[in-house]
Amino acid sequence: MSSGGGWTPTPGGAPDDVLIFRPIVDLDSGAVLAVDAHVRYGDDPAARDPAILAAGLARLVRRATAHETLLPLVLPLPAWAVASSPETFQLFEETLRRCGRRPRDVTLMLGADLPQAHRGDLVRGVARLREQGFRCAFGTASVAPDLLLEARPFLVRIDPEIVDGLPSDQRRAALIDGLARIGHGSGVFPMAAGVRSPGQVHRLRESGVRLAQGPLFADDGWAPGDRVAVVPDSSVESAFAGHDAGPYVTEFMLPPVAMTKEATAEEVLEAFSADTALNSVVLIDHRERPIALIDRARFLLAVTGPYGHALHAKRPAHRLADPPRTVPRTFRAMAALRVAGAERDRVYDDLITVNEFGQCTGIVHVGDLIRSLAAGDSPA
C-alpha cells in the first residue's frame, strides 16, 4: 500500500517499475476483493497541480483495467489533495467514466501525510469525496482514534511495521485488537498490510481483521487477474467442521429489493403491490449495508388494518421493520438455518447475504434451504 506523502505522477507516464499492483485478500474465503495500486513517492512541487494529479490517477485506472475490469481499485492519494484540491476529483471522475468505471469502484487511499493535514479541511474533503461517490481510506493507522470516528473512512490500513510484530509482540497485537474494535464499532474496515506468515493470518483473524495484503499472498510481480497463494485455513466453515452440510447459500440467493432508511411506508407498499412474490424489503445505509428488514406479512398487517394507511403511509418505513438477520455469502445451508432458528418468532423471515464488507448482496428464503436439505442435497 502506498506510503509517503508526495506522490509525483508525471504527465508523460511513469515507468513500469514504479507501479506495483497488490491483491487485497479476504482472510476467510481467500478471494481477491480489490486491486491495490502501489506507487513510489517524490517531492516534486508540480505534483500539487490538480490536473497533473487527476491525470496520474486516470493513468493508474487505465493500466489496472488493462488487466482486470471487474475488481474494485484502491488508488494512492496524498492527503493534501483531499484537504485542499477538490477540483482534482471532478477532473478525475470524467476520465474515470471514460475508462468504464464509476466512483463507487474506486477507494482513494490517503497517504502517510495524513497526520500533517489540517483536520477540518481533511474531514470536509472526505465528506466531499463520499458525496461524489468515491470511497475513502486512511493509508496509515497513525491518526487519532477520534479522527476515524469523525471522518468515517471506508478502510483504515494497519501499517506493515505493526503487523510485523505478530504474533509474538503482545503490544502490537493489543494495538491491532484496539484498531479492529474501533473499526467495527464505527463502520470502518481494518486492513492489514505487509502480511508475511500464516501465524500473522491466524492472529489477525483472532482480532477480527478480515482484509489483508502482503507477500504471503503474492509477490511484486503480481498483476490484476493473476492467482494468489491459498490463504491458510481459509474456509469460513472450519469452525463448524463436520457439522455443516448442504450447498452454499449463494445457490439460493435472490436479488434484494433494497431501499434507503429514508424510504416511506407508502414506497414499500408500492413495492409489495407491484410484486406479489416479494417476501421482504431490505433497508440499507449509505455503504449498502443492511440496517433493517421489512417482512411482507407483518408490514401489510400494519398498513392495511384499520387506520393503518393514515398512520403509516407518509412516515418512515423503518418504524415497521425488524433488525436484519445476515449471513456471510460463504455460509452453507445448515449454518444459515442455525441463524434462522435463533429467533422462534422470525424463523421464516428472509436471510440477508452479505459480502466481506458487510454489504447486502442478496436475500435467501428459509423455505428454500429447508427443502434443499430435506431432499438430501449433498454439499457443494
Buried (B, 14 or more C-beta within 10 A) or exposed (E): BBBBBBBBBBEEEBEEEBBBBBBBBBBBBBBBBBBBBBBBBEEBEEBBBBEBBBBBBBBBBEBBBEEBEEBBBBBBBBBBBBBBBBEBBEBBBEBBEEBEBEBEBBBBBBBBBBEEBEBEBBBBBBBBBBEBBBBBBBBBBEBEEEBBEBBBBBBBBBBBBBBBBBBEBEEBBEBBBEBBEBBBEBBBBBBBBBBBBEEBBBBBBBBBBBBBBBBBBBEEEBBBBEEBBEBBBBEBBEEBEEEBBBBBBBBBBBEBBBBBBEBBBBBBBEBBEEEEEBBBBBBBBEBBBBBBBBBBEBBBEBBEEEEBBEBBBEEBBBEBBBEBBBBBBBBBBBBBBEBBEEEEEBEEBBBBBBBBBBBBBBBBBBEBBBEBBEEEBEEE
